[in-house]
Structure formats: C-alpha cells, structure tokens
C-alpha cells in the first residue's frame, strides 16, 4: 500500500478507474463505446498539450509553461473574436 501512495501516476490512474466504476454503478448505460469515444474526443487537445510538454521534459529542458501559453492563445483568440474577426478569416 505504501508503494501505491508513492507512485503518483498509478494513484491517479486508480482514482480515474474508481470514478468511472462509480459512474457505471450509478448508471449502467454510461458504460458504452460511444461514451468512451466522447471522453477521448473531448480530451484530444489536452492530450496534444501533454505530449508536447512530455517531449520538452524528456529532452531535459524542463519547461512547464504550456498552461500559460494556452492561456495567452485563448485570450488572443477571444480578443480577436470580440474585435470582429470571424473563425473563417
């Protein structure tokens, strides 16, 4: 049990599995391929960001500014859209 608490990745994975199990117990219709597809489709951007951060960390260039870069991009896009630029321009 002590090893489980020291391994953060395994603890997080087990917590996600436990949450999924609780949701399936509350509503058995939740467990379907369509639901899993929606979960993975909605997390694609986060997966891409995590892959980019992983590549930076694997090359020993520790940089955790991915979140601030995403925030800056979101603000820039919001300002552009409020200024009259459309998504198709």
mmCIF file as gemmi writes it, N, C-alpha and C atoms, coordinates in Angstrom:
data_model
loop_
_atom_site.group_PDB
_atom_site.id
_atom_site.type_symbol
_atom_site.label_atom_id
_atom_site.label_alt_id
_atom_site.label_comp_id
_atom_site.label_asym_id
_atom_site.label_entity_id
_atom_site.label_seq_id
_atom_site.pdbx_PDB_ins_code
_atom_site.Cartn_x
_atom_site.Cartn_y
_atom_site.Cartn_z
_atom_site.occupancy
_atom_site.B_iso_or_equiv
_atom_site.pdbx_formal_charge
_atom_site.auth_seq_id
_atom_site.auth_asym_id
_atom_site.pdbx_PDB_model_num
ATOM 1 N N . UNK Axp A 1 ? 0.83 -1.198 0 1 0 ? 1 A 1
ATOM 2 C CA . UNK Axp A 1 ? 0 0 0 1 0 ? 1 A 1
ATOM 3 C C . UNK Axp A 1 ? 0.869 1.254 0 1 0 ? 1 A 1
ATOM 4 N N . UNK Axp A 2 ? 2.012 1.176 0.679 1 0 ? 2 A 1
ATOM 5 C CA . UNK Axp A 2 ? 2.919 2.321 0.736 1 0 ? 2 A 1
ATOM 6 C C . UNK Axp A 2 ? 3.471 2.649 -0.652 1 0 ? 2 A 1
ATOM 7 N N . UNK Axp A 3 ? 3.73 1.616 -1.444 1 0 ? 3 A 1
ATOM 8 C CA . UNK Axp A 3 ? 4.229 1.823 -2.801 1 0 ? 3 A 1
ATOM 9 C C . UNK Axp A 3 ? 3.187 2.508 -3.669 1 0 ? 3 A 1
ATOM 10 N N . UNK Axp A 4 ? 1.93 2.194 -3.439 1 0 ? 4 A 1
ATOM 11 C CA . UNK Axp A 4 ? 0.842 2.798 -4.205 1 0 ? 4 A 1
ATOM 12 C C . UNK Axp A 4 ? 0.801 4.305 -3.995 1 0 ? 4 A 1
ATOM 13 N N . UNK Axp A 5 ? 0.97 4.755 -2.758 1 0 ? 5 A 1
ATOM 14 C CA . UNK Axp A 5 ? 0.916 6.181 -2.473 1 0 ? 5 A 1
ATOM 15 C C . UNK Axp A 5 ? 2.156 6.914 -2.969 1 0 ? 5 A 1
ATOM 16 N N . UNK Axp A 6 ? 3.268 6.217 -3.082 1 0 ? 6 A 1
ATOM 17 C CA . UNK Axp A 6 ? 4.491 6.861 -3.582 1 0 ? 6 A 1
ATOM 18 C C . UNK Axp A 6 ? 4.457 7.024 -5.096 1 0 ? 6 A 1
ATOM 19 N N . UNK Axp A 7 ? 3.733 6.169 -5.787 1 0 ? 7 A 1
ATOM 20 C CA . UNK Axp A 7 ? 3.646 6.233 -7.24 1 0 ? 7 A 1
ATOM 21 C C . UNK Axp A 7 ? 2.429 7.082 -7.612 1 0 ? 7 A 1
ATOM 22 N N . UNK Axp A 8 ? 2.657 8.361 -7.924 1 0 ? 8 A 1
ATOM 23 C CA . UNK Axp A 8 ? 1.553 9.284 -8.185 1 0 ? 8 A 1
ATOM 24 C C . UNK Axp A 8 ? 0.773 8.925 -9.441 1 0 ? 8 A 1
ATOM 25 N N . UNK Axp A 9 ? 1.462 8.442 -10.465 1 0 ? 9 A 1
ATOM 26 C CA . UNK Axp A 9 ? 0.781 8.111 -11.713 1 0 ? 9 A 1
ATOM 27 C C . UNK Axp A 9 ? -0.192 6.95 -11.507 1 0 ? 9 A 1
ATOM 28 N N . UNK Axp A 10 ? 0.255 5.951 -10.767 1 0 ? 10 A 1
ATOM 29 C CA . UNK Axp A 10 ? -0.61 4.8 -10.508 1 0 ? 10 A 1
ATOM 30 C C . UNK Axp A 10 ? -1.792 5.209 -9.638 1 0 ? 10 A 1
ATOM 31 N N . UNK Axp A 11 ? -1.547 6.069 -8.66 1 0 ? 11 A 1
ATOM 32 C CA . UNK Axp A 11 ? -2.634 6.548 -7.803 1 0 ? 11 A 1
ATOM 33 C C . UNK Axp A 11 ? -3.673 7.321 -8.613 1 0 ? 11 A 1
ATOM 34 N N . UNK Axp A 12 ? -3.215 8.185 -9.515 1 0 ? 12 A 1
ATOM 35 C CA . UNK Axp A 12 ? -4.144 8.952 -10.348 1 0 ? 12 A 1
ATOM 36 C C . UNK Axp A 12 ? -4.935 8.037 -11.27 1 0 ? 12 A 1
ATOM 37 N N . UNK Axp A 13 ? -4.263 7.041 -11.843 1 0 ? 13 A 1
ATOM 38 C CA . UNK Axp A 13 ? -4.945 6.095 -12.728 1 0 ? 13 A 1
ATOM 39 C C . UNK Axp A 13 ? -6.013 5.312 -11.973 1 0 ? 13 A 1
ATOM 40 N N . UNK Axp A 14 ? -5.689 4.866 -10.76 1 0 ? 14 A 1
ATOM 41 C CA . UNK Axp A 14 ? -6.668 4.121 -9.968 1 0 ? 14 A 1
ATOM 42 C C . UNK Axp A 14 ? -7.833 5.008 -9.545 1 0 ? 14 A 1
ATOM 43 N N . UNK Axp A 15 ? -7.567 6.28 -9.27 1 0 ? 15 A 1
ATOM 44 C CA . UNK Axp A 15 ? -8.648 7.203 -8.921 1 0 ? 15 A 1
ATOM 45 C C . UNK Axp A 15 ? -9.588 7.406 -10.105 1 0 ? 15 A 1
ATOM 46 N N . UNK Axp A 16 ? -9.041 7.511 -11.304 1 0 ? 16 A 1
ATOM 47 C CA . UNK Axp A 16 ? -9.873 7.661 -12.503 1 0 ? 16 A 1
ATOM 48 C C . UNK Axp A 16 ? -10.707 6.402 -12.723 1 0 ? 16 A 1
ATOM 49 N N . UNK Axp A 17 ? -10.094 5.241 -12.546 1 0 ? 17 A 1
ATOM 50 C CA . UNK Axp A 17 ? -10.845 3.989 -12.69 1 0 ? 17 A 1
ATOM 51 C C . UNK Axp A 17 ? -11.951 3.879 -11.647 1 0 ? 17 A 1
ATOM 52 N N . UNK Axp A 18 ? -11.667 4.298 -10.41 1 0 ? 18 A 1
ATOM 53 C CA . UNK Axp A 18 ? -12.684 4.257 -9.361 1 0 ? 18 A 1
ATOM 54 C C . UNK Axp A 18 ? -13.843 5.192 -9.688 1 0 ? 18 A 1
ATOM 55 N N . UNK Axp A 19 ? -13.535 6.386 -10.191 1 0 ? 19 A 1
ATOM 56 C CA . UNK Axp A 19 ? -14.591 7.322 -10.575 1 0 ? 19 A 1
ATOM 57 C C . UNK Axp A 19 ? -15.441 6.743 -11.699 1 0 ? 19 A 1
ATOM 58 N N . UNK Axp A 20 ? -14.793 6.137 -12.68 1 0 ? 20 A 1
ATOM 59 C CA . UNK Axp A 20 ? -15.522 5.513 -13.786 1 0 ? 20 A 1
ATOM 60 C C . UNK Axp A 20 ? -16.404 4.382 -13.266 1 0 ? 20 A 1
ATOM 61 N N . UNK Axp A 21 ? -15.894 3.587 -12.319 1 0 ? 21 A 1
ATOM 62 C CA . UNK Axp A 21 ? -16.679 2.482 -11.759 1 0 ? 21 A 1
ATOM 63 C C . UNK Axp A 21 ? -17.907 2.996 -11.002 1 0 ? 21 A 1
ATOM 64 N N . UNK Axp A 22 ? -17.741 4.103 -10.272 1 0 ? 22 A 1
ATOM 65 C CA . UNK Axp A 22 ? -18.88 4.683 -9.548 1 0 ? 22 A 1
ATOM 66 C C . UNK Axp A 22 ? -19.937 5.173 -10.535 1 0 ? 22 A 1
ATOM 67 N N . UNK Axp A 23 ? -19.497 5.832 -11.598 1 0 ? 23 A 1
ATOM 68 C CA . UNK Axp A 23 ? -20.454 6.322 -12.594 1 0 ? 23 A 1
ATOM 69 C C . UNK Axp A 23 ? -21.186 5.185 -13.282 1 0 ? 23 A 1
ATOM 70 N N . UNK Axp A 24 ? -20.491 4.096 -13.566 1 0 ? 24 A 1
ATOM 71 C CA . UNK Axp A 24 ? -21.129 2.934 -14.195 1 0 ? 24 A 1
ATOM 72 C C . UNK Axp A 24 ? -22.11 2.286 -13.22 1 0 ? 24 A 1
ATOM 73 N N . UNK Axp A 25 ? -21.764 2.26 -11.927 1 0 ? 25 A 1
ATOM 74 C CA . UNK Axp A 25 ? -22.674 1.675 -10.932 1 0 ? 25 A 1
ATOM 75 C C . UNK Axp A 25 ? -23.941 2.514 -10.795 1 0 ? 25 A 1
ATOM 76 N N . UNK Axp A 26 ? -23.812 3.827 -10.904 1 0 ? 26 A 1
ATOM 77 C CA . UNK Axp A 26 ? -24.983 4.691 -10.794 1 0 ? 26 A 1
ATOM 78 C C . UNK Axp A 26 ? -25.87 4.633 -12.035 1 0 ? 26 A 1
ATOM 79 N N . UNK Axp A 27 ? -25.235 4.494 -13.201 1 0 ? 27 A 1
ATOM 80 C CA . UNK Axp A 27 ? -25.984 4.461 -14.448 1 0 ? 27 A 1
ATOM 81 C C . UNK Axp A 27 ? -25.314 3.458 -15.388 1 0 ? 27 A 1
ATOM 82 N N . UNK Axp A 28 ? -25.802 2.226 -15.475 1 0 ? 28 A 1
ATOM 83 C CA . UNK Axp A 28 ? -25.16 1.209 -16.322 1 0 ? 28 A 1
ATOM 84 C C . UNK Axp A 28 ? -25.102 1.584 -17.801 1 0 ? 28 A 1
ATOM 85 N N . UNK Axp A 29 ? -25.967 2.479 -18.249 1 0 ? 29 A 1
ATOM 86 C CA . UNK Axp A 29 ? -25.931 2.886 -19.653 1 0 ? 29 A 1
ATOM 87 C C . UNK Axp A 29 ? -24.702 3.747 -19.954 1 0 ? 29 A 1
ATOM 88 N N . UNK Axp A 30 ? -24.033 4.212 -18.917 1 0 ? 30 A 1
ATOM 89 C CA . UNK Axp A 30 ? -22.835 5.037 -19.095 1 0 ? 30 A 1
ATOM 90 C C . UNK Axp A 30 ? -21.702 4.248 -19.722 1 0 ? 30 A 1
ATOM 91 N N . UNK Axp A 31 ? -21.666 2.947 -19.473 1 0 ? 31 A 1
ATOM 92 C CA . UNK Axp A 31 ? -20.591 2.099 -19.98 1 0 ? 31 A 1
ATOM 93 C C . UNK Axp A 31 ? -20.907 1.662 -21.402 1 0 ? 31 A 1
ATOM 94 N N . UNK Axp A 32 ? -20.419 2.423 -22.375 1 0 ? 32 A 1
ATOM 95 C CA . UNK Axp A 32 ? -20.61 2.063 -23.773 1 0 ? 32 A 1
ATOM 96 C C . UNK Axp A 32 ? -19.43 2.599 -24.575 1 0 ? 32 A 1
ATOM 97 N N . UNK Axp A 33 ? -19.295 2.093 -25.777 1 0 ? 33 A 1
ATOM 98 C CA . UNK Axp A 33 ? -18.207 2.567 -26.631 1 0 ? 33 A 1
ATOM 99 C C . UNK Axp A 33 ? -18.419 4.014 -27.044 1 0 ? 33 A 1
ATOM 100 N N . UNK Axp A 34 ? -19.666 4.424 -27.192 1 0 ? 34 A 1
ATOM 101 C CA . UNK Axp A 34 ? -19.958 5.805 -27.555 1 0 ? 34 A 1
ATOM 102 C C . UNK Axp A 34 ? -19.49 6.763 -26.454 1 0 ? 34 A 1
ATOM 103 N N . UNK Axp A 35 ? -19.718 6.404 -25.195 1 0 ? 35 A 1
ATOM 104 C CA . UNK Axp A 35 ? -19.285 7.241 -24.077 1 0 ? 35 A 1
ATOM 105 C C . UNK Axp A 35 ? -17.767 7.343 -24.037 1 0 ? 35 A 1
ATOM 106 N N . UNK Axp A 36 ? -17.092 6.219 -24.199 1 0 ? 36 A 1
ATOM 107 C CA . UNK Axp A 36 ? -15.63 6.245 -24.215 1 0 ? 36 A 1
ATOM 108 C C . UNK Axp A 36 ? -15.112 7.074 -25.384 1 0 ? 36 A 1
ATOM 109 N N . UNK Axp A 37 ? -15.747 6.969 -26.528 1 0 ? 37 A 1
ATOM 110 C CA . UNK Axp A 37 ? -15.355 7.775 -27.682 1 0 ? 37 A 1
ATOM 111 C C . UNK Axp A 37 ? -15.516 9.264 -27.428 1 0 ? 37 A 1
ATOM 112 N N . UNK Axp A 38 ? -16.608 9.642 -26.76 1 0 ? 38 A 1
ATOM 113 C CA . UNK Axp A 38 ? -16.826 11.059 -26.435 1 0 ? 38 A 1
ATOM 114 C C . UNK Axp A 38 ? -15.789 11.559 -25.436 1 0 ? 38 A 1
ATOM 115 N N . UNK Axp A 39 ? -15.429 10.729 -24.467 1 0 ? 39 A 1
ATOM 116 C CA . UNK Axp A 39 ? -14.431 11.124 -23.473 1 0 ? 39 A 1
ATOM 117 C C . UNK Axp A 39 ? -13.091 11.366 -24.153 1 0 ? 39 A 1
ATOM 118 N N . UNK Axp A 40 ? -12.688 10.444 -25.019 1 0 ? 40 A 1
ATOM 119 C CA . UNK Axp A 40 ? -11.396 10.604 -25.681 1 0 ? 40 A 1
ATOM 120 C C . UNK Axp A 40 ? -11.416 11.726 -26.709 1 0 ? 40 A 1
ATOM 121 N N . UNK Axp A 41 ? -12.549 11.955 -27.354 1 0 ? 41 A 1
ATOM 122 C CA . UNK Axp A 41 ? -12.638 13.038 -28.338 1 0 ? 41 A 1
ATOM 123 C C . UNK Axp A 41 ? -12.57 14.399 -27.656 1 0 ? 41 A 1
ATOM 124 N N . UNK Axp A 42 ? -13.129 14.523 -26.466 1 0 ? 42 A 1
ATOM 125 C CA . UNK Axp A 42 ? -13.118 15.814 -25.783 1 0 ? 42 A 1
ATOM 126 C C . UNK Axp A 42 ? -11.775 16.108 -25.138 1 0 ? 42 A 1
ATOM 127 N N . UNK Axp A 43 ? -10.93 15.127 -24.998 1 0 ? 43 A 1
ATOM 128 C CA . UNK Axp A 43 ? -9.636 15.359 -24.358 1 0 ? 43 A 1
ATOM 129 C C . UNK Axp A 43 ? -8.479 15.38 -25.354 1 0 ? 43 A 1
ATOM 130 N N . UNK Axp A 44 ? -8.773 15.45 -26.637 1 0 ? 44 A 1
ATOM 131 C CA . UNK Axp A 44 ? -7.697 15.419 -27.632 1 0 ? 44 A 1
ATOM 132 C C . UNK Axp A 44 ? -6.747 16.598 -27.515 1 0 ? 44 A 1
ATOM 133 N N . UNK Axp A 45 ? -7.26 17.787 -27.255 1 0 ? 45 A 1
ATOM 134 C CA . UNK Axp A 45 ? -6.391 18.958 -27.145 1 0 ? 45 A 1
ATOM 135 C C . UNK Axp A 45 ? -5.477 18.819 -25.941 1 0 ? 45 A 1
ATOM 136 N N . UNK Axp A 46 ? -6.028 18.357 -24.82 1 0 ? 46 A 1
ATOM 137 C CA . UNK Axp A 46 ? -5.196 18.166 -23.632 1 0 ? 46 A 1
ATOM 138 C C . UNK Axp A 46 ? -4.133 17.099 -23.856 1 0 ? 46 A 1
ATOM 139 N N . UNK Axp A 47 ? -4.487 16.06 -24.601 1 0 ? 47 A 1
ATOM 140 C CA . UNK Axp A 47 ? -3.51 15.013 -24.907 1 0 ? 47 A 1
ATOM 141 C C . UNK Axp A 47 ? -2.379 15.585 -25.748 1 0 ? 47 A 1
ATOM 142 N N . UNK Axp A 48 ? -2.714 16.408 -26.738 1 0 ? 48 A 1
ATOM 143 C CA . UNK Axp A 48 ? -1.669 17.018 -27.566 1 0 ? 48 A 1
ATOM 144 C C . UNK Axp A 48 ? -0.77 17.934 -26.739 1 0 ? 48 A 1
ATOM 145 N N . UNK Axp A 49 ? -1.346 18.702 -25.834 1 0 ? 49 A 1
ATOM 146 C CA . UNK Axp A 49 ? -0.541 19.56 -24.97 1 0 ? 49 A 1
ATOM 147 C C . UNK Axp A 49 ? 0.361 18.732 -24.063 1 0 ? 49 A 1
ATOM 148 N N . UNK Axp A 50 ? -0.171 17.659 -23.529 1 0 ? 50 A 1
ATOM 149 C CA . UNK Axp A 50 ? 0.625 16.804 -22.654 1 0 ? 50 A 1
ATOM 150 C C . UNK Axp A 50 ? 1.765 16.147 -23.417 1 0 ? 50 A 1
ATOM 151 N N . UNK Axp A 51 ? 1.52 15.753 -24.669 1 0 ? 51 A 1
ATOM 152 C CA . UNK Axp A 51 ? 2.587 15.168 -25.468 1 0 ? 51 A 1
ATOM 153 C C . UNK Axp A 51 ? 3.698 16.186 -25.739 1 0 ? 51 A 1
ATOM 154 N N . UNK Axp A 52 ? 3.309 17.423 -26.022 1 0 ? 52 A 1
ATOM 155 C CA . UNK Axp A 52 ? 4.304 18.467 -26.236 1 0 ? 52 A 1
ATOM 156 C C . UNK Axp A 52 ? 5.133 18.728 -24.994 1 0 ? 52 A 1
ATOM 157 N N . UNK Axp A 53 ? 4.483 18.794 -23.836 1 0 ? 53 A 1
ATOM 158 C CA . UNK Axp A 53 ? 5.212 19.011 -22.58 1 0 ? 53 A 1
ATOM 159 C C . UNK Axp A 53 ? 6.1 17.814 -22.26 1 0 ? 53 A 1
ATOM 160 N N . UNK Axp A 54 ? 5.633 16.608 -22.588 1 0 ? 54 A 1
ATOM 161 C CA . UNK Axp A 54 ? 6.427 15.412 -22.337 1 0 ? 54 A 1
ATOM 162 C C . UNK Axp A 54 ? 7.705 15.426 -23.162 1 0 ? 54 A 1
ATOM 163 N N . UNK Axp A 55 ? 7.595 15.827 -24.42 1 0 ? 55 A 1
ATOM 164 C CA . UNK Axp A 55 ? 8.788 15.88 -25.273 1 0 ? 55 A 1
ATOM 165 C C . UNK Axp A 55 ? 9.81 16.881 -24.727 1 0 ? 55 A 1
ATOM 166 N N . UNK Axp A 56 ? 9.329 18.005 -24.228 1 0 ? 56 A 1
ATOM 167 C CA . UNK Axp A 56 ? 10.239 19.001 -23.655 1 0 ? 56 A 1
ATOM 168 C C . UNK Axp A 56 ? 10.924 18.442 -22.422 1 0 ? 56 A 1
ATOM 169 N N . UNK Axp A 57 ? 10.177 17.763 -21.577 1 0 ? 57 A 1
ATOM 170 C CA . UNK Axp A 57 ? 10.75 17.228 -20.342 1 0 ? 57 A 1
ATOM 171 C C . UNK Axp A 57 ? 11.683 16.058 -20.6 1 0 ? 57 A 1
ATOM 172 N N . UNK Axp A 58 ? 11.385 15.256 -21.624 1 0 ? 58 A 1
ATOM 173 C CA . UNK Axp A 58 ? 12.261 14.134 -21.943 1 0 ? 58 A 1
ATOM 174 C C . UNK Axp A 58 ? 13.628 14.589 -22.452 1 0 ? 58 A 1
ATOM 175 N N . UNK Axp A 59 ? 13.68 15.754 -23.056 1 0 ? 59 A 1
ATOM 176 C CA . UNK Axp A 59 ? 14.963 16.278 -23.527 1 0 ? 59 A 1
ATOM 177 C C . UNK Axp A 59 ? 15.683 17.06 -22.434 1 0 ? 59 A 1
ATOM 178 N N . UNK Axp A 60 ? 15.171 16.977 -21.206 1 0 ? 60 A 1
ATOM 179 C CA . UNK Axp A 60 ? 15.741 17.595 -20.011 1 0 ? 60 A 1
ATOM 180 C C . UNK Axp A 60 ? 15.72 19.117 -20.062 1 0 ? 60 A 1
ATOM 181 N N . UNK Axp A 61 ? 14.853 19.674 -20.875 1 0 ? 61 A 1
ATOM 182 C CA . UNK Axp A 61 ? 14.615 21.109 -20.894 1 0 ? 61 A 1
ATOM 183 C C . UNK Axp A 61 ? 13.324 21.363 -20.145 1 0 ? 61 A 1
ATOM 184 N N . UNK Axp A 62 ? 13.394 21.334 -18.835 1 0 ? 62 A 1
ATOM 185 C CA . UNK Axp A 62 ? 12.192 21.413 -18.007 1 0 ? 62 A 1
ATOM 186 C C . UNK Axp A 62 ? 11.504 22.75 -18.255 1 0 ? 62 A 1
ATOM 187 N N . UNK Axp A 63 ? 10.329 22.679 -18.823 1 0 ? 63 A 1
ATOM 188 C CA . UNK Axp A 63 ? 9.553 23.865 -19.143 1 0 ? 63 A 1
ATOM 189 C C . UNK Axp A 63 ? 8.099 23.537 -18.87 1 0 ? 63 A 1
ATOM 190 N N . UNK Axp A 64 ? 7.527 24.207 -17.913 1 0 ? 64 A 1
ATOM 191 C CA . UNK Axp A 64 ? 6.138 23.943 -17.56 1 0 ? 64 A 1
ATOM 192 C C . UNK Axp A 64 ? 5.252 25.12 -17.945 1 0 ? 64 A 1
ATOM 193 N N . UNK Axp A 65 ? 5.596 25.8 -19.007 1 0 ? 65 A 1
ATOM 194 C CA . UNK Axp A 65 ? 4.844 26.98 -19.419 1 0 ? 65 A 1
ATOM 195 C C . UNK Axp A 65 ? 3.754 26.655 -20.438 1 0 ? 65 A 1
ATOM 196 N N . UNK Axp A 66 ? 3.433 25.401 -20.611 1 0 ? 66 A 1
ATOM 197 C CA . UNK Axp A 66 ? 2.408 25.026 -21.584 1 0 ? 66 A 1
ATOM 198 C C . UNK Axp A 66 ? 1.068 25.646 -21.21 1 0 ? 66 A 1
ATOM 199 N N . UNK Axp A 67 ? 0.732 25.629 -19.946 1 0 ? 67 A 1
ATOM 200 C CA . UNK Axp A 67 ? -0.539 26.196 -19.497 1 0 ? 67 A 1
ATOM 201 C C . UNK Axp A 67 ? -0.623 27.687 -19.741 1 0 ? 67 A 1
ATOM 202 N N . UNK Axp A 68 ? 0.473 28.402 -19.491 1 0 ? 68 A 1
ATOM 203 C CA . UNK Axp A 68 ? 0.447 29.855 -19.723 1 0 ? 68 A 1
ATOM 204 C C . UNK Axp A 68 ? 0.382 30.167 -21.215 1 0 ? 68 A 1
ATOM 205 N N . UNK Axp A 69 ? 1.001 29.341 -22.038 1 0 ? 69 A 1
ATOM 206 C CA . UNK Axp A 69 ? 0.923 29.548 -23.481 1 0 ? 69 A 1
ATOM 207 C C . UNK Axp A 69 ? -0.504 29.32 -23.988 1 0 ? 69 A 1
ATOM 208 N N . UNK Axp A 70 ? -1.165 28.297 -23.483 1 0 ? 70 A 1
ATOM 209 C CA . UNK Axp A 70 ? -2.554 28.034 -23.867 1 0 ? 70 A 1
ATOM 210 C C . UNK Axp A 70 ? -3.44 29.187 -23.409 1 0 ? 70 A 1
ATOM 211 N N . UNK Axp A 71 ? -3.208 29.679 -22.198 1 0 ? 71 A 1
ATOM 212 C CA . UNK Axp A 71 ? -3.981 30.812 -21.694 1 0 ? 71 A 1
ATOM 213 C C . UNK Axp A 71 ? -3.803 32.056 -22.542 1 0 ? 71 A 1
ATOM 214 N N . UNK Axp A 72 ? -2.567 32.345 -22.932 1 0 ? 72 A 1
ATOM 215 C CA . UNK Axp A 72 ? -2.294 33.5 -23.784 1 0 ? 72 A 1
ATOM 216 C C . UNK Axp A 72 ? -2.979 33.348 -25.141 1 0 ? 72 A 1
ATOM 217 N N . UNK Axp A 73 ? -2.931 32.148 -25.72 1 0 ? 73 A 1
ATOM 218 C CA . UNK Axp A 73 ? -3.602 31.904 -27.004 1 0 ? 73 A 1
ATOM 219 C C . UNK Axp A 73 ? -5.113 32.062 -26.878 1 0 ? 73 A 1
ATOM 220 N N . UNK Axp A 74 ? -5.674 31.583 -25.776 1 0 ? 74 A 1
ATOM 221 C CA . UNK Axp A 74 ? -7.121 31.709 -25.575 1 0 ? 74 A 1
ATOM 222 C C . UNK Axp A 74 ? -7.526 33.171 -25.464 1 0 ? 74 A 1
ATOM 223 N N . UNK Axp A 75 ? -6.73 33.975 -24.759 1 0 ? 75 A 1
ATOM 224 C CA . UNK Axp A 75 ? -7.028 35.398 -24.635 1 0 ? 75 A 1
ATOM 225 C C . UNK Axp A 75 ? -6.907 36.094 -25.984 1 0 ? 75 A 1
ATOM 226 N N . UNK Axp A 76 ? -5.862 35.757 -26.748 1 0 ? 76 A 1
ATOM 227 C CA . UNK Axp A 76 ? -5.671 36.381 -28.061 1 0 ? 76 A 1
ATOM 228 C C . UNK Axp A 76 ? -6.835 36.043 -28.996 1 0 ? 76 A 1
ATOM 229 N N . UNK Axp A 77 ? -7.267 34.804 -28.987 1 0 ? 77 A 1
ATOM 230 C CA . UNK Axp A 77 ? -8.396 34.412 -29.835 1 0 ? 77 A 1
ATOM 231 C C . UNK Axp A 77 ? -9.677 35.092 -29.374 1 0 ? 77 A 1
ATOM 232 N N . UNK Axp A 78 ? -9.879 35.183 -28.064 1 0 ? 78 A 1
ATOM 233 C CA . UNK Axp A 78 ? -11.066 35.866 -27.546 1 0 ? 78 A 1
ATOM 234 C C . UNK Axp A 78 ? -11.102 37.328 -27.927 1 0 ? 78 A 1
ATOM 235 N N . UNK Axp A 79 ? -9.963 38.007 -27.815 1 0 ? 79 A 1
ATOM 236 C CA . UNK Axp A 79 ? -9.897 39.425 -28.197 1 0 ? 79 A 1
ATOM 237 C C . UNK Axp A 79 ? -10.152 39.58 -29.692 1 0 ? 79 A 1
ATOM 238 N N . UNK Axp A 80 ? -9.564 38.7 -30.504 1 0 ? 80 A 1
ATOM 239 C CA . UNK Axp A 80 ? -9.766 38.773 -31.952 1 0 ? 80 A 1
ATOM 240 C C . UNK Axp A 80 ? -11.229 38.557 -32.315 1 0 ? 80 A 1
ATOM 241 N N . UNK Axp A 81 ? -11.882 37.569 -31.682 1 0 ? 81 A 1
ATOM 242 C CA . UNK Axp A 81 ? -13.283 37.307 -31.987 1 0 ? 81 A 1
ATOM 243 C C . UNK Axp A 81 ? -14.168 38.466 -31.529 1 0 ? 81 A 1
ATOM 244 N N . UNK Axp A 82 ? -13.855 39.075 -30.401 1 0 ? 82 A 1
ATOM 245 C CA . UNK Axp A 82 ? -14.643 40.225 -29.93 1 0 ? 82 A 1
ATOM 246 C C . UNK Axp A 82 ? -14.405 41.466 -30.781 1 0 ? 82 A 1
ATOM 247 N N . UNK Axp A 83 ? -13.278 41.526 -31.482 1 0 ? 83 A 1
ATOM 248 C CA . UNK Axp A 83 ? -12.977 42.672 -32.338 1 0 ? 83 A 1
ATOM 249 C C . UNK Axp A 83 ? -13.636 42.56 -33.719 1 0 ? 83 A 1
ATOM 250 N N . UNK Axp A 84 ? -14.271 41.451 -33.988 1 0 ? 84 A 1
ATOM 251 C CA . UNK Axp A 84 ? -14.98 41.331 -35.246 1 0 ? 84 A 1
ATOM 252 C C . UNK Axp A 84 ? -14.394 40.299 -36.196 1 0 ? 84 A 1
ATOM 253 N N . UNK Axp A 85 ? -13.267 39.712 -35.869 1 0 ? 85 A 1
ATOM 254 C CA . UNK Axp A 85 ? -12.726 38.672 -36.719 1 0 ? 85 A 1
ATOM 255 C C . UNK Axp A 85 ? -13.556 37.408 -36.555 1 0 ? 85 A 1
ATOM 256 N N . UNK Axp A 86 ? -13.859 36.764 -37.645 1 0 ? 86 A 1
ATOM 257 C CA . UNK Axp A 86 ? -14.619 35.518 -37.54 1 0 ? 86 A 1
ATOM 258 C C . UNK Axp A 86 ? -13.644 34.347 -37.565 1 0 ? 86 A 1
ATOM 259 N N . UNK Axp A 87 ? -14.166 33.19 -37.293 1 0 ? 87 A 1
ATOM 260 C CA . UNK Axp A 87 ? -13.32 31.993 -37.26 1 0 ? 87 A 1
ATOM 261 C C . UNK Axp A 87 ? -12.863 31.591 -38.652 1 0 ? 87 A 1
ATOM 262 N N . UNK Axp A 88 ? -13.505 32.077 -39.677 1 0 ? 88 A 1
ATOM 263 C CA . UNK Axp A 88 ? -13.175 31.681 -41.042 1 0 ? 88 A 1
ATOM 264 C C . UNK Axp A 88 ? -12.158 32.615 -41.687 1 0 ? 88 A 1
ATOM 265 N N . UNK Axp A 89 ? -11.845 33.737 -41.061 1 0 ? 89 A 1
ATOM 266 C CA . UNK Axp A 89 ? -10.898 34.681 -41.663 1 0 ? 89 A 1
ATOM 267 C C . UNK Axp A 89 ? -9.473 34.214 -41.534 1 0 ? 89 A 1
